[in-house]
Amino acid sequence: MAVVSVRMDDEVKKQFEQFCDSIGISVSAAVNMFARMALREDRLPFDVKGNSAPEAKKV
């Protein structure tokens, strides 16, 4: 198994950990699910849009 290190805003990390806890999975499991879905679909598993839209908000 490889180890992946990701830089993330402290508050985003805290909120993501709480989210993962709330659905009963670990952060590691969530990241692995993301990677597997991206590889299976051969794309990011969500739409990526620019920040120029007025409704865009910062996390």
N, CA, C and O atoms as a Maestro MAE file, in Angstrom:
{
 s_m_m2io_version
 :::
 2.0.0
}

f_m_ct {
 s_m_title
 :::
 protein
 m_atom[236] {
  # First column is atom index #
  i_m_mmod_type
  r_m_x_coord
  r_m_y_coord
  r_m_z_coord
  i_m_residue_number
  s_m_chain_name
  s_m_pdb_residue_name
  s_m_pdb_atom_name
  i_m_atomic_number
  :::
  1 25 0.841 -1.190 0.000 1 A "MET " " N  " 7
  2 3 0.000 0.000 0.000 1 A "MET " " CA " 6
  3 2 0.883 1.249 0.000 1 A "MET " " C  " 6
  4 15 1.884 1.319 0.713 1 A "MET " " O  " 8
  5 25 0.498 2.211 -0.798 2 A "ALA " " N  " 7
  6 3 1.210 3.490 -0.857 2 A "ALA " " CA " 6
  7 2 0.546 4.490 0.082 2 A "ALA " " C  " 6
  8 15 -0.634 4.365 0.409 2 A "ALA " " O  " 8
  9 25 1.307 5.469 0.505 3 A "VAL " " N  " 7
  10 3 0.793 6.549 1.341 3 A "VAL " " CA " 6
  11 2 0.741 7.808 0.492 3 A "VAL " " C  " 6
  12 15 1.702 8.132 -0.205 3 A "VAL " " O  " 8
  13 25 -0.383 8.520 0.550 4 A "VAL " " N  " 7
  14 3 -0.557 9.770 -0.187 4 A "VAL " " CA " 6
  15 2 -0.716 10.887 0.833 4 A "VAL " " C  " 6
  16 15 -1.490 10.768 1.783 4 A "VAL " " O  " 8
  17 25 0.017 11.966 0.632 5 A "SER " " N  " 7
  18 3 -0.068 13.119 1.520 5 A "SER " " CA " 6
  19 2 -0.717 14.262 0.753 5 A "SER " " C  " 6
  20 15 -0.322 14.552 -0.376 5 A "SER " " O  " 8
  21 25 -1.710 14.913 1.356 6 A "VAL " " N  " 7
  22 3 -2.445 15.990 0.703 6 A "VAL " " CA " 6
  23 2 -2.461 17.214 1.611 6 A "VAL " " C  " 6
  24 15 -2.748 17.106 2.804 6 A "VAL " " O  " 8
  25 25 -2.156 18.370 1.047 7 A "ARG " " N  " 7
  26 3 -2.270 19.620 1.810 7 A "ARG " " CA " 6
  27 2 -3.708 20.104 1.702 7 A "ARG " " C  " 6
  28 15 -4.279 20.162 0.613 7 A "ARG " " O  " 8
  29 25 -4.284 20.453 2.851 8 A "MET " " N  " 7
  30 3 -5.681 20.850 2.893 8 A "MET " " CA " 6
  31 2 -5.878 21.873 4.002 8 A "MET " " C  " 6
  32 15 -5.245 21.788 5.055 8 A "MET " " O  " 8
  33 25 -6.746 22.826 3.765 9 A "ASP " " N  " 7
  34 3 -7.092 23.808 4.777 9 A "ASP " " CA " 6
  35 2 -7.562 23.082 6.047 9 A "ASP " " C  " 6
  36 15 -8.313 22.110 5.968 9 A "ASP " " O  " 8
  37 25 -7.121 23.554 7.201 10 A "ASP " " N  " 7
  38 3 -7.459 22.895 8.471 10 A "ASP " " CA " 6
  39 2 -8.964 22.744 8.672 10 A "ASP " " C  " 6
  40 15 -9.428 21.692 9.112 10 A "ASP " " O  " 8
  41 25 -9.723 23.783 8.353 11 A "GLU " " N  " 7
  42 3 -11.179 23.736 8.567 11 A "GLU " " CA " 6
  43 2 -11.845 22.769 7.597 11 A "GLU " " C  " 6
  44 15 -12.780 22.062 7.973 11 A "GLU " " O  " 8
  45 25 -11.373 22.730 6.349 12 A "VAL " " N  " 7
  46 3 -11.914 21.779 5.374 12 A "VAL " " CA " 6
  47 2 -11.640 20.356 5.847 12 A "VAL " " C  " 6
  48 15 -12.519 19.497 5.770 12 A "VAL " " O  " 8
  49 25 -10.430 20.103 6.334 13 A "LYS " " N  " 7
  50 3 -10.079 18.771 6.837 13 A "LYS " " CA " 6
  51 2 -10.995 18.372 7.986 13 A "LYS " " C  " 6
  52 15 -11.498 17.249 8.024 13 A "LYS " " O  " 8
  53 25 -11.208 19.279 8.909 14 A "LYS " " N  " 7
  54 3 -12.066 18.999 10.065 14 A "LYS " " CA " 6
  55 2 -13.493 18.671 9.611 14 A "LYS " " C  " 6
  56 15 -14.093 17.699 10.072 14 A "LYS " " O  " 8
  57 25 -14.020 19.488 8.710 15 A "GLN " " N  " 7
  58 3 -15.379 19.268 8.222 15 A "GLN " " CA " 6
  59 2 -15.488 17.963 7.436 15 A "GLN " " C  " 6
  60 15 -16.486 17.250 7.543 15 A "GLN " " O  " 8
  61 25 -14.451 17.651 6.639 16 A "PHE " " N  " 7
  62 3 -14.466 16.413 5.861 16 A "PHE " " CA " 6
  63 2 -14.403 15.198 6.778 16 A "PHE " " C  " 6
  64 15 -15.096 14.208 6.541 16 A "PHE " " O  " 8
  65 25 -13.588 15.261 7.811 17 A "GLU " " N  " 7
  66 3 -13.522 14.168 8.789 17 A "GLU " " CA " 6
  67 2 -14.880 13.972 9.452 17 A "GLU " " C  " 6
  68 15 -15.328 12.840 9.631 17 A "GLU " " O  " 8
  69 25 -15.534 15.068 9.816 18 A "GLN " " N  " 7
  70 3 -16.858 14.971 10.439 18 A "GLN " " CA " 6
  71 2 -17.874 14.379 9.471 18 A "GLN " " C  " 6
  72 15 -18.704 13.556 9.858 18 A "GLN " " O  " 8
  73 25 -17.806 14.800 8.213 19 A "PHE " " N  " 7
  74 3 -18.700 14.245 7.200 19 A "PHE " " CA " 6
  75 2 -18.489 12.741 7.057 19 A "PHE " " C  " 6
  76 15 -19.447 11.968 7.069 19 A "PHE " " O  " 8
  77 25 -17.233 12.335 6.921 20 A "CYS " " N  " 7
  78 3 -16.926 10.909 6.764 20 A "CYS " " CA " 6
  79 2 -17.417 10.117 7.974 20 A "CYS " " C  " 6
  80 15 -17.998 9.042 7.823 20 A "CYS " " O  " 8
  81 25 -17.182 10.647 9.171 21 A "ASP " " N  " 7
  82 3 -17.687 9.995 10.389 21 A "ASP " " CA " 6
  83 2 -19.204 9.848 10.333 21 A "ASP " " C  " 6
  84 15 -19.746 8.815 10.725 21 A "ASP " " O  " 8
  85 25 -19.886 10.882 9.847 22 A "SER " " N  " 7
  86 3 -21.351 10.874 9.828 22 A "SER " " CA " 6
  87 2 -21.915 9.821 8.885 22 A "SER " " C  " 6
  88 15 -23.030 9.341 9.091 22 A "SER " " O  " 8
  89 25 -21.152 9.454 7.844 23 A "ILE " " N  " 7
  90 3 -21.632 8.417 6.929 23 A "ILE " " CA " 6
  91 2 -20.958 7.072 7.170 23 A "ILE " " C  " 6
  92 15 -21.186 6.108 6.440 23 A "ILE " " O  " 8
  93 25 -20.126 7.023 8.206 24 A "GLY " " N  " 7
  94 3 -19.557 5.749 8.641 24 A "GLY " " CA " 6
  95 2 -18.377 5.233 7.844 24 A "GLY " " C  " 6
  96 15 -18.159 4.023 7.779 24 A "GLY " " O  " 8
  97 25 -17.606 6.136 7.232 25 A "ILE " " N  " 7
  98 3 -16.399 5.698 6.533 25 A "ILE " " CA " 6
  99 2 -15.222 6.550 6.985 25 A "ILE " " C  " 6
  100 15 -15.405 7.633 7.541 25 A "ILE " " O  " 8
  101 25 -14.024 6.057 6.745 26 A "SER " " N  " 7
  102 3 -12.823 6.813 7.086 26 A "SER " " CA " 6
  103 2 -12.485 7.771 5.949 26 A "SER " " C  " 6
  104 15 -12.962 7.616 4.825 26 A "SER " " O  " 8
  105 25 -11.661 8.755 6.257 27 A "VAL " " N  " 7
  106 3 -11.178 9.678 5.228 27 A "VAL " " CA " 6
  107 2 -10.415 8.886 4.167 27 A "VAL " " C  " 6
  108 15 -10.555 9.150 2.973 27 A "VAL " " O  " 8
  109 25 -9.618 7.931 4.596 28 A "SER " " N  " 7
  110 3 -8.861 7.100 3.664 28 A "SER " " CA " 6
  111 2 -9.795 6.349 2.711 28 A "SER " " C  " 6
  112 15 -9.535 6.286 1.509 28 A "SER " " O  " 8
  113 25 -10.870 5.785 3.239 29 A "ALA " " N  " 7
  114 3 -11.831 5.067 2.395 29 A "ALA " " CA " 6
  115 2 -12.478 6.025 1.396 29 A "ALA " " C  " 6
  116 15 -12.666 5.667 0.234 29 A "ALA " " O  " 8
  117 25 -12.822 7.243 1.836 30 A "ALA " " N  " 7
  118 3 -13.448 8.226 0.956 30 A "ALA " " CA " 6
  119 2 -12.506 8.617 -0.185 30 A "ALA " " C  " 6
  120 15 -12.934 8.721 -1.334 30 A "ALA " " O  " 8
  121 25 -11.240 8.830 0.124 31 A "VAL " " N  " 7
  122 3 -10.264 9.206 -0.904 31 A "VAL " " CA " 6
  123 2 -10.060 8.050 -1.877 31 A "VAL " " C  " 6
  124 15 -9.953 8.271 -3.083 31 A "VAL " " O  " 8
  125 25 -10.006 6.831 -1.372 32 A "ASN " " N  " 7
  126 3 -9.880 5.662 -2.246 32 A "ASN " " CA " 6
  127 2 -11.105 5.517 -3.149 32 A "ASN " " C  " 6
  128 15 -10.965 5.164 -4.320 32 A "ASN " " O  " 8
  129 25 -12.297 5.782 -2.624 33 A "MET " " N  " 7
  130 3 -13.514 5.730 -3.432 33 A "MET " " CA " 6
  131 2 -13.448 6.765 -4.555 33 A "MET " " C  " 6
  132 15 -13.805 6.477 -5.698 33 A "MET " " O  " 8
  133 25 -12.987 7.969 -4.219 34 A "PHE " " N  " 7
  134 3 -12.833 9.025 -5.220 34 A "PHE " " CA " 6
  135 2 -11.874 8.566 -6.329 34 A "PHE " " C  " 6
  136 15 -12.198 8.680 -7.511 34 A "PHE " " O  " 8
  137 25 -10.710 8.052 -5.956 35 A "ALA " " N  " 7
  138 3 -9.707 7.632 -6.939 35 A "ALA " " CA " 6
  139 2 -10.238 6.512 -7.828 35 A "ALA " " C  " 6
  140 15 -10.061 6.549 -9.046 35 A "ALA " " O  " 8
  141 25 -10.882 5.526 -7.230 36 A "ARG " " N  " 7
  142 3 -11.409 4.398 -8.022 36 A "ARG " " CA " 6
  143 2 -12.502 4.854 -8.991 36 A "ARG " " C  " 6
  144 15 -12.558 4.392 -10.131 36 A "ARG " " O  " 8
  145 25 -13.372 5.764 -8.533 37 A "MET " " N  " 7
  146 3 -14.434 6.259 -9.405 37 A "MET " " CA " 6
  147 2 -13.841 7.061 -10.564 37 A "MET " " C  " 6
  148 15 -14.283 6.916 -11.704 37 A "MET " " O  " 8
  149 25 -12.845 7.904 -10.283 38 A "ALA " " N  " 7
  150 3 -12.203 8.685 -11.344 38 A "ALA " " CA " 6
  151 2 -11.575 7.761 -12.383 38 A "ALA " " C  " 6
  152 15 -11.689 8.006 -13.584 38 A "ALA " " O  " 8
  153 25 -10.921 6.712 -11.930 39 A "LEU " " N  " 7
  154 3 -10.300 5.772 -12.863 39 A "LEU " " CA " 6
  155 2 -11.338 4.978 -13.646 39 A "LEU " " C  " 6
  156 15 -11.170 4.750 -14.844 39 A "LEU " " O  " 8
  157 25 -12.402 4.557 -12.982 40 A "ARG " " N  " 7
  158 3 -13.446 3.776 -13.649 40 A "ARG " " CA " 6
  159 2 -14.148 4.613 -14.720 40 A "ARG " " C  " 6
  160 15 -14.419 4.124 -15.816 40 A "ARG " " O  " 8
  161 25 -14.443 5.890 -14.396 41 A "GLU " " N  " 7
  162 3 -15.173 6.750 -15.319 41 A "GLU " " CA " 6
  163 2 -14.254 7.518 -16.269 41 A "GLU " " C  " 6
  164 15 -14.723 8.153 -17.213 41 A "GLU " " O  " 8
  165 25 -12.953 7.458 -16.017 42 A "ASP " " N  " 7
  166 3 -11.946 8.159 -16.823 42 A "ASP " " CA " 6
  167 2 -12.206 9.662 -16.845 42 A "ASP " " C  " 6
  168 15 -12.054 10.319 -17.874 42 A "ASP " " O  " 8
  169 25 -12.604 10.193 -15.682 43 A "ARG " " N  " 7
  170 3 -12.851 11.624 -15.509 43 A "ARG " " CA " 6
  171 2 -13.022 11.895 -14.023 43 A "ARG " " C  " 6
  172 15 -13.174 10.968 -13.228 43 A "ARG " " O  " 8
  173 25 -12.995 13.177 -13.651 44 A "LEU " " N  " 7
  174 3 -13.319 13.512 -12.268 44 A "LEU " " CA " 6
  175 2 -14.798 13.211 -12.057 44 A "LEU " " C  " 6
  176 15 -15.615 13.494 -12.933 44 A "LEU " " O  " 8
  177 25 -15.149 12.648 -10.918 45 A "PRO " " N  " 7
  178 3 -16.548 12.238 -10.703 45 A "PRO " " CA " 6
  179 2 -17.476 13.393 -10.313 45 A "PRO " " C  " 6
  180 15 -18.451 13.190 -9.590 45 A "PRO " " O  " 8
  181 25 -17.177 14.581 -10.785 46 A "PHE " " N  " 7
  182 3 -18.013 15.761 -10.582 46 A "PHE " " CA " 6
  183 2 -17.642 16.787 -11.637 46 A "PHE " " C  " 6
  184 15 -16.569 16.699 -12.235 46 A "PHE " " O  " 8
  185 25 -18.510 17.753 -11.873 47 A "ASP " " N  " 7
  186 3 -18.232 18.800 -12.847 47 A "ASP " " CA " 6
  187 2 -17.305 19.850 -12.234 47 A "ASP " " C  " 6
  188 15 -17.459 20.225 -11.071 47 A "ASP " " O  " 8
  189 25 -16.350 20.313 -13.024 48 A "VAL " " N  " 7
  190 3 -15.434 21.359 -12.589 48 A "VAL " " CA " 6
  191 2 -15.767 22.610 -13.392 48 A "VAL " " C  " 6
  192 15 -15.755 22.595 -14.622 48 A "VAL " " O  " 8
  193 25 -16.067 23.700 -12.672 49 A "LYS " " N  " 7
  194 3 -16.421 24.957 -13.330 49 A "LYS " " CA " 6
  195 2 -15.518 26.055 -12.807 49 A "LYS " " C  " 6
  196 15 -14.950 25.933 -11.722 49 A "LYS " " O  " 8
  197 25 -15.383 27.130 -13.577 50 A "GLY " " N  " 7
  198 3 -14.576 28.268 -13.179 50 A "GLY " " CA " 6
  199 2 -15.227 29.061 -12.054 50 A "GLY " " C  " 6
  200 15 -16.408 28.882 -11.754 50 A "GLY " " O  " 8
  201 25 -14.443 29.939 -11.436 51 A "ASN " " N  " 7
  202 3 -14.935 30.769 -10.324 51 A "ASN " " CA " 6
  203 2 -15.608 32.051 -10.787 51 A "ASN " " C  " 6
  204 15 -16.000 32.858 -9.945 51 A "ASN " " O  " 8
  205 25 -15.761 32.275 -12.086 52 A "SER " " N  " 7
  206 3 -16.298 33.544 -12.572 52 A "SER " " CA " 6
  207 2 -17.804 33.677 -12.352 52 A "SER " " C  " 6
  208 15 -18.342 34.782 -12.423 52 A "SER " " O  " 8
  209 25 -18.485 32.573 -12.087 53 A "ALA " " N  " 7
  210 3 -19.940 32.630 -11.880 53 A "ALA " " CA " 6
  211 2 -20.242 33.351 -10.566 53 A "ALA " " C  " 6
  212 15 -19.581 33.100 -9.559 53 A "ALA " " O  " 8
  213 25 -21.247 34.255 -10.567 54 A "PRO " " N  " 7
  214 3 -21.577 35.019 -9.349 54 A "PRO " " CA " 6
  215 2 -21.969 34.131 -8.176 54 A "PRO " " C  " 6
  216 15 -21.748 34.505 -7.024 54 A "PRO " " O  " 8
  217 25 -22.548 32.958 -8.446 55 A "GLU " " N  " 7
  218 3 -22.983 32.088 -7.357 55 A "GLU " " CA " 6
  219 2 -21.865 31.236 -6.783 55 A "GLU " " C  " 6
  220 15 -22.076 30.506 -5.815 55 A "GLU " " O  " 8
  221 25 -20.672 31.323 -7.373 56 A "ALA " " N  " 7
  222 3 -19.546 30.540 -6.865 56 A "ALA " " CA " 6
  223 2 -19.218 30.994 -5.447 56 A "ALA " " C  " 6
  224 15 -19.144 32.188 -5.159 56 A "ALA " " O  " 8
  225 25 -19.026 30.020 -4.578 57 A "LYS " " N  " 7
  226 3 -18.701 30.368 -3.193 57 A "LYS " " CA " 6
  227 2 -17.447 29.657 -2.762 57 A "LYS " " C  " 6
  228 15 -17.108 28.598 -3.291 57 A "LYS " " O  " 8
  229 25 -16.765 30.228 -1.816 58 A "LYS " " N  " 7
  230 3 -15.533 29.692 -1.290 58 A "LYS " " CA " 6
  231 2 -15.853 28.773 -0.112 58 A "LYS " " C  " 6
  232 15 -16.678 29.110 0.737 58 A "LYS " " O  " 8
  233 25 -15.204 27.624 -0.063 59 A "VAL " " N  " 7
  234 3 -15.424 26.674 1.044 59 A "VAL " " CA " 6
  235 2 -14.628 27.114 2.243 59 A "VAL " " C  " 6
  236 15 -14.667 26.459 3.285 59 A "VAL " " O  " 8
  :::
 }
 m_bond[235] {
  # First column is bond index #
  i_m_from
  i_m_to
  i_m_order
  :::
  1 1 2 1
  2 2 3 1
  3 3 4 2
  4 3 5 1
  5 5 6 1
  6 6 7 1
  7 7 8 2
  8 7 9 1
  9 9 10 1
  10 10 11 1
  11 11 12 2
  12 11 13 1
  13 13 14 1
  14 14 15 1
  15 15 16 2
  16 15 17 1
  17 17 18 1
  18 18 19 1
  19 19 20 2
  20 19 21 1
  21 21 22 1
  22 22 23 1
  23 23 24 2
  24 23 25 1
  25 25 26 1
  26 26 27 1
  27 27 28 2
  28 27 29 1
  29 29 30 1
  30 30 31 1
  31 31 32 2
  32 31 33 1
  33 33 34 1
  34 34 35 1
  35 35 36 2
  36 35 37 1
  37 37 38 1
  38 38 39 1
  39 39 40 2
  40 39 41 1
  41 41 42 1
  42 42 43 1
  43 43 44 2
  44 43 45 1
  45 45 46 1
  46 46 47 1
  47 47 48 2
  48 47 49 1
  49 49 50 1
  50 50 51 1
  51 51 52 2
  52 51 53 1
  53 53 54 1
  54 54 55 1
  55 55 56 2
  56 55 57 1
  57 57 58 1
  58 58 59 1
  59 59 60 2
  60 59 61 1
  61 61 62 1
  62 62 63 1
  63 63 64 2
  64 63 65 1
  65 65 66 1
  66 66 67 1
  67 67 68 2
  68 67 69 1
  69 69 70 1
  70 70 71 1
  71 71 72 2
  72 71 73 1
  73 73 74 1
  74 74 75 1
  75 75 76 2
  76 75 77 1
  77 77 78 1
  78 78 79 1
  79 79 80 2
  80 79 81 1
  81 81 82 1
  82 82 83 1
  83 83 84 2
  84 83 85 1
  85 85 86 1
  86 86 87 1
  87 87 88 2
  88 87 89 1
  89 89 90 1
  90 90 91 1
  91 91 92 2
  92 91 93 1
  93 93 94 1
  94 94 95 1
  95 95 96 2
  96 95 97 1
  97 97 98 1
  98 98 99 1
  99 99 100 2
  100 99 101 1
  101 101 102 1
  102 102 103 1
  103 103 104 2
  104 103 105 1
  105 105 106 1
  106 106 107 1
  107 107 108 2
  108 107 109 1
  109 109 110 1
  110 110 111 1
  111 111 112 2
  112 111 113 1
  113 113 114 1
  114 114 115 1
  115 115 116 2
  116 115 117 1
  117 117 118 1
  118 118 119 1
  119 119 120 2
  120 119 121 1
  121 121 122 1
  122 122 123 1
  123 123 124 2
  124 123 125 1
  125 125 126 1
  126 126 127 1
  127 127 128 2
  128 127 129 1
  129 129 130 1
  130 130 131 1
  131 131 132 2
  132 131 133 1
  133 133 134 1
  134 134 135 1
  135 135 136 2
  136 135 137 1
  137 137 138 1
  138 138 139 1
  139 139 140 2
  140 139 141 1
  141 141 142 1
  142 142 143 1
  143 143 144 2
  144 143 145 1
  145 145 146 1
  146 146 147 1
  147 147 148 2
  148 147 149 1
  149 149 150 1
  150 150 151 1
  151 151 152 2
  152 151 153 1
  153 153 154 1
  154 154 155 1
  155 155 156 2
  156 155 157 1
  157 157 158 1
  158 158 159 1
  159 159 160 2
  160 159 161 1
  161 161 162 1
  162 162 163 1
  163 163 164 2
  164 163 165 1
  165 165 166 1
  166 166 167 1
  167 167 168 2
  168 167 169 1
  169 169 170 1
  170 170 171 1
  171 171 172 2
  172 171 173 1
  173 173 174 1
  174 174 175 1
  175 175 176 2
  176 175 177 1
  177 177 178 1
  178 178 179 1
  179 179 180 2
  180 179 181 1
  181 181 182 1
  182 182 183 1
  183 183 184 2
  184 183 185 1
  185 185 186 1
  186 186 187 1
  187 187 188 2
  188 187 189 1
  189 189 190 1
  190 190 191 1
  191 191 192 2
  192 191 193 1
  193 193 194 1
  194 194 195 1
  195 195 196 2
  196 195 197 1
  197 197 198 1
  198 198 199 1
  199 199 200 2
  200 199 201 1
  201 201 202 1
  202 202 203 1
  203 203 204 2
  204 203 205 1
  205 205 206 1
  206 206 207 1
  207 207 208 2
  208 207 209 1
  209 209 210 1
  210 210 211 1
  211 211 212 2
  212 211 213 1
  213 213 214 1
  214 214 215 1
  215 215 216 2
  216 215 217 1
  217 217 218 1
  218 218 219 1
  219 219 220 2
  220 219 221 1
  221 221 222 1
  222 222 223 1
  223 223 224 2
  224 223 225 1
  225 225 226 1
  226 226 227 1
  227 227 228 2
  228 227 229 1
  229 229 230 1
  230 230 231 1
  231 231 232 2
  232 231 233 1
  233 233 234 1
  234 234 235 1
  235 235 236 2
  :::
 }
}
